[in-house]
């Protein structure tokens, strides 16, 4: 067994986290705040953040163009703004897209050039990150990606339809403020998508060939928390206990990503949302998960049996597949209409090539490596399952 444990992020998990900012020493005196264009402003989160920064005598400049499935062009623009304003740390306020963008901005600020110089995959140049990154502080408004506790960021290069990852130990946030009350405003549909994101980070980490006893502990607990709490949060968005438990599950899934990692399912989803940038990452994972894990039933049945037990399902490998189907039904995702997101069965060849070319490294983490035909078969089966109907929770 090989194991390296390095998760240096200070996690502040509490209600009303904005008001707690003055209790902690921030890693700089002027921040570039990366934020999306709507919800964090509309809900007053940005105002609460900046009010607390003023109490700390910390100055800031706001970049507010980040969008779901964040774009390289926006990262480039924000990093240039940070240079012009002489910022010395980056704050990400929002969901996974904003937080990933904050990491990429922090890296690009210190190293210059083009962001794709540092991407390992697709048309990335794979250059070394010699100068690290600015310190990063994150304020999460969702429970989804685990980026609050890991050194990864995923960005889309829109010109080439590449959605690829950055990795560097300096991308671990210096601090992550996680306030479950901030997730109360997330709609039922997005709560469901984000819950599947948490679940599948954990489950993929558990079947990853690099799994280890520590990642296994975190993964199984994360799966159990999602199974117990996601339907509750979808049914009642104001269920704060369920929200807290999903935030905890999300932290643990981030640990799993650090210790074992994702598998090729993520490469396959990134191919979908690279072409269809309006597709939420969790929605793409929910679209793929049943057929993807069904592929691994014969490859690692003991692992799926243990996932099934953690989820409270039947104590057999097939039980995890049944659980996924039941969870999708309970969360209103079993009959969701994917047409508005642009998914197109005539593009399966494109999706397959993109998954293998851009994030091929994730296929190396599978216990049995999927080849081109395997990937196409999974995509084809997903498109055959009658997912294009008219009902979805709002």
C-alpha positions in Angstrom: 0.0 0.0 0.0 1.3 3.5 -1.0 -0.2 6.4 0.9 0.5 10.1 1.0 -1.7 12.3 3.2 -1.3 16.1 2.6 -4.5 18.2 3.1 -3.3 21.5 4.6 -6.5 23.6 4.2 -7.9 25.2 7.4 -11.6 24.4 7.3 -14.0 26.7 9.1 -17.4 24.9 9.2 -20.0 27.0 10.9 -23.2 28.9 10.5 -22.9 32.6 9.7 -19.3 32.2 8.5 -19.0 35.7 7.0 -19.3 37.2 10.5 -16.4 35.0 11.7 -13.9 36.3 9.2 -12.4 38.9 11.6 -11.5 36.0 14.0 -9.0 34.6 11.5 -5.8 36.0 9.9 -6.3 36.3 6.2 -3.3 35.5 4.0 -3.1 39.0 2.4 -4.1 42.6 2.5 -5.8 42.9 -0.9 -8.1 40.3 -2.5 -9.3 39.6 -6.0 -12.9 38.3 -5.3 -14.1 35.9 -8.0 -17.8 35.6 -8.0 -20.7 34.7 -10.4 -22.8 37.4 -11.9 -26.1 36.8 -10.1 -27.0 34.7 -7.1 -24.2 35.7 -4.7 -25.1 39.4 -5.3 -28.8 38.9 -5.3 -28.8 36.9 -2.0 -26.5 39.4 -0.3 -23.6 37.1 0.1 -21.1 39.4 -1.6 -22.2 42.4 0.5 -21.8 40.3 3.7 -18.3 39.2 2.6 -17.1 42.7 1.7 -18.5 44.2 4.9 -16.5 41.7 6.9 -13.4 42.4 4.8 -13.7 46.1 5.6 -13.8 45.2 9.3 -10.5 43.5 8.8 -9.1 46.5 6.9 -8.7 44.2 3.9 -9.2 45.8 0.5 -10.5 44.1 -2.6 -11.6 44.2 -6.2 -14.4 42.1 -7.6 -14.4 40.1 -10.8 -18.0 38.9 -11.4 -18.1 37.2 -14.8 -17.6 33.6 -13.6 -20.2 31.2 -15.0 -21.1 27.5 -14.6 -18.5 25.3 -16.3 -16.0 28.2 -16.0 -14.1 29.5 -19.0 -10.4 29.9 -19.7 -11.0 33.4 -21.1 -12.6 34.6 -17.9 -9.7 33.2 -15.8 -7.2 35.0 -18.1 -9.1 38.3 -17.7 -9.5 38.0 -13.9 -5.8 37.2 -13.5 -4.9 40.3 -15.5 -7.2 42.4 -13.3 -5.6 41.0 -10.2 -2.2 42.0 -11.5 -3.3 45.5 -12.4 -4.8 45.9 -8.9 -1.8 44.4 -7.2 -3.8 41.8 -5.3 -1.9 39.4 -3.1 -4.6 36.7 -2.5 -7.7 35.4 -4.2 -11.1 34.8 -2.7 -13.7 32.5 -4.4 -17.3 33.1 -3.4 -19.8 30.7 -4.9 -20.1 27.2 -6.1 -17.6 24.8 -7.6 -17.1 26.8 -10.8 -16.3 30.0 -8.9 -14.0 28.2 -6.5 -12.1 26.4 -9.3 -11.8 29.7 -11.1 -10.2 31.3 -8.0 -7.6 28.5 -8.0 -6.8 28.9 -11.7 -6.6 32.7 -11.3 -4.2 32.3 -8.4 -2.0 30.0 -10.4 -2.0 32.1 -13.5 -1.2 35.3 -11.6 2.0 33.8 -10.3 3.2 32.0 -13.5 1.9 34.2 -16.3 1.4 33.1 -19.9 -1.7 31.2 -21.0 -3.6 29.0 -18.6 -3.4 26.0 -21.1 0.4 26.2 -20.7 -0.1 24.3 -17.4 -2.8 21.9 -18.4 -1.9 18.2 -18.6 -4.2 16.9 -21.3 -5.6 17.7 -24.7 -3.8 20.7 -26.2 -2.3 21.6 -22.8 1.5 22.2 -22.9 2.2 20.5 -19.6 4.6 23.2 -18.5 5.8 23.0 -14.8 4.2 25.4 -12.3 7.4 26.9 -11.1 6.0 29.8 -9.0 3.1 28.2 -7.1 0.0 30.3 -6.7 -1.4 33.2 -4.7 -3.0 32.2 -1.4 -6.6 31.1 -1.9 -9.6 31.6 0.4 -12.9 30.0 -0.5 -16.5 30.6 0.7 -18.7 27.8 -0.5 -22.4 28.5 -1.3 -23.1 24.9 -2.4 -22.3 21.3 -1.4 -21.1 19.7 -4.6 -17.5 19.5 -5.8 -15.2 19.0 -2.9 -12.9 21.7 -4.3 -12.9 23.4 -0.9 -10.5 20.7 0.4 -8.5 19.6 -2.6 -5.8 20.9 -5.0 -7.7 20.6 -8.3 -9.5 22.9 -10.6 -11.4 22.2 -13.8 -11.7 24.8 -16.5 -13.1 24.8 -20.1 -11.2 26.0 -23.1 -14.3 27.0 -25.1 -12.6 27.4 -28.5 -11.5 23.7 -28.6 -14.3 22.2 -26.4 -11.8 21.0 -23.8 -12.7 20.7 -20.2 -9.5 19.8 -18.4 -8.0 19.9 -14.9 -5.2 21.7 -13.2 -3.4 20.1 -10.3 -0.8 21.5 -8.0 -0.3 21.3 -4.2 -0.3 25.1 -4.1 -3.9 25.0 -5.2 -5.0 23.7 -1.8 -7.0 26.6 -0.3 -5.3 28.3 2.6 -8.8 28.6 4.2 -12.2 27.3 3.3 -15.3 28.8 5.0 -18.2 26.3 4.8 -21.5 27.7 6.0 -24.4 25.2 5.6 -26.9 28.1 5.8 -25.6 29.5 2.5 -26.8 26.3 0.8 -30.5 26.8 1.9 -31.2 28.9 -1.2 -30.2 26.1 -3.7 -33.2 24.9 -5.7 -34.4 21.3 -5.5 -33.1 20.4 -8.9 -29.6 21.9 -8.3 -29.5 20.3 -4.9 -30.1 16.9 -6.5 -27.4 17.5 -9.1 -24.9 18.7 -6.5 -25.7 15.7 -4.3 -24.9 13.3 -7.1 -21.6 15.2 -7.6 -20.7 14.5 -4.0 -21.8 10.9 -4.2 -19.9 10.1 -7.3 -16.7 11.7 -6.2 -16.8 9.4 -3.2 -18.0 6.3 -5.1 -15.4 6.7 -7.9 -12.7 7.1 -5.2 -13.8 3.9 -3.7 -13.6 1.9 -6.9 -10.4 3.7 -8.0 -7.4 1.3 -8.1 -5.5 3.8 -6.0 -7.9 3.6 -3.1 -6.5 3.0 0.4 -7.8 2.5 3.9 -8.1 6.3 4.6 -9.8 7.1 1.4 -12.1 4.2 1.9 -13.2 5.5 5.3 -14.0 8.9 4.0 -15.7 7.5 0.9 -18.1 5.2 2.7 -19.1 7.8 5.2 -19.7 10.3 2.4 -21.9 7.9 0.5 -23.9 7.1 3.7 -24.4 10.8 4.4 -25.6 11.5 0.9 -28.0 8.5 0.9 -29.5 9.6 4.2 -29.8 13.3 3.5 -30.0 14.2 -0.2 -33.7 13.2 -0.6 -34.5 15.2 2.6 -32.8 18.3 1.3 -34.5 18.0 -2.1 -37.9 17.5 -0.5 -37.4 20.3 2.0 -34.7 22.9 1.1 -35.0 24.4 4.5 -33.9 21.2 6.3 -30.7 22.6 7.8 -29.7 19.3 9.4 -29.7 17.6 6.0 -27.8 20.6 4.5 -25.2 20.3 7.2 -24.8 16.6 6.6 -24.4 17.2 2.8 -21.7 19.8 3.5 -19.9 17.3 5.6 -20.3 14.7 2.9 -18.8 17.2 0.5 -15.8 17.8 2.6 -15.1 14.1 2.9 -15.5 13.6 -0.8 -12.9 16.3 -1.3 -10.6 14.3 0.9 -11.3 11.2 -1.2 -10.2 13.1 -4.3 -6.9 13.9 -2.6 -6.2 10.4 -1.4 -7.4 8.2 -4.3 -9.1 10.3 -7.0 -11.8 10.2 -9.6 -12.1 7.6 -12.3 -13.0 7.7 -16.0 -16.6 8.6 -15.3 -15.4 12.1 -14.7 -13.6 12.2 -18.0 -16.8 11.1 -19.7 -18.8 13.8 -18.0 -16.3 16.5 -18.8 -16.6 15.6 -22.4 -20.4 16.2 -22.2 -20.2 19.6 -20.4 -17.2 20.7 -22.6 -19.5 20.6 -25.6 -22.6 21.7 -23.7 -21.5 24.3 -21.2 -25.0 24.8 -19.8 -25.0 21.2 -18.5 -24.4 21.1 -14.7 -21.5 18.8 -13.9 -23.7 16.8 -11.4 -26.4 16.5 -14.1 -24.0 14.9 -16.4 -22.8 12.5 -13.7 -26.4 11.6 -12.9 -26.9 10.9 -16.6 -23.9 8.5 -16.7 -23.7 6.9 -13.3 -26.1 3.9 -13.5 -24.6 2.5 -16.8 -21.1 3.4 -15.7 -21.2 1.6 -12.4 -23.0 -1.3 -14.0 -20.0 -1.8 -16.2 -17.8 -2.3 -13.1 -20.2 -4.9 -11.5 -18.1 -7.8 -12.8 -14.8 -6.0 -12.3 -15.0 -5.1 -8.6 -18.1 -6.6 -7.2 -16.8 -6.6 -3.6 -16.3 -2.8 -3.8 -19.8 -2.2 -5.1 -21.2 -4.5 -2.4 -19.5 -2.3 0.2 -20.9 0.8 -1.4 -24.3 -0.7 -1.4 -24.1 -1.4 2.3 -22.9 2.1 3.0 -25.9 3.5 1.1 -28.2 1.3 3.2 -29.2 -0.8 0.3 -29.1 -4.5 -0.3 -25.9 -6.2 0.8 -24.9 -7.2 -2.7 -23.0 -5.6 -5.6 -26.2 -5.1 -7.6 -27.7 -3.2 -4.7 -25.5 -0.2 -5.5 -27.1 0.0 -8.9 -30.5 -0.3 -7.4 -29.6 2.4 -4.9 -28.5 4.8 -7.7 -31.8 4.3 -9.5 -33.8 4.7 -6.4 -31.9 7.9 -5.4 -32.5 9.4 -8.8 -36.2 8.6 -8.5 -36.4 10.0 -5.0 -34.6 13.2 -6.1 -36.8 13.7 -9.2 -34.0 12.8 -11.7 -35.2 9.5 -13.1 -37.3 11.2 -15.7 -35.4 14.4 -16.2 -35.4 16.1 -19.6 -31.8 16.4 -20.8 -32.8 18.0 -24.2 -32.4 21.6 -23.0 -28.8 20.9 -22.1 -28.0 19.9 -25.7 -27.0 16.3 -25.2 -27.1 14.6 -28.6 -26.7 10.9 -29.3 -25.3 11.7 -32.7 -22.3 13.2 -31.0 -21.3 10.0 -29.1 -18.2 9.6 -31.2 -17.1 13.2 -30.4 -17.8 12.6 -26.7 -15.8 9.4 -26.6 -12.8 10.9 -28.4 -12.9 14.0 -26.2 -13.0 12.0 -23.0 -10.0 9.9 -24.0 -7.9 12.7 -25.5 -8.5 15.5 -22.9 -8.6 13.6 -19.6 -7.2 10.2 -20.6 -5.2 10.1 -17.3 -8.4 9.3 -15.4 -8.8 6.1 -17.4 -5.5 4.9 -15.8 -7.2 5.0 -12.4 -9.8 2.4 -13.4 -9.4 -1.2 -12.1 -9.9 -2.3 -15.7 -9.1 0.3 -18.4 -12.0 1.2 -20.6 -11.1 1.3 -24.3 -12.7 3.3 -27.1 -15.5 0.7 -27.6 -16.2 0.5 -23.9 -16.7 4.2 -23.6 -18.9 4.3 -26.7 -21.0 1.4 -25.3 -21.6 3.2 -22.0 -22.6 6.4 -23.8 -24.9 4.5 -26.1 -26.6 2.7 -23.3 -27.2 6.0 -21.4 -28.9 7.5 -24.5 -31.1 4.4 -24.8 -32.6 4.6 -21.4 -35.5 6.9 -22.1 -34.0 9.9 -20.3 -35.6 12.5 -22.6 -38.9 13.1 -21.0 -40.6 16.3 -19.8 -40.5 16.2 -16.1 -37.8 17.6 -13.7 -37.9 19.2 -10.3 -37.4 23.0 -10.2 
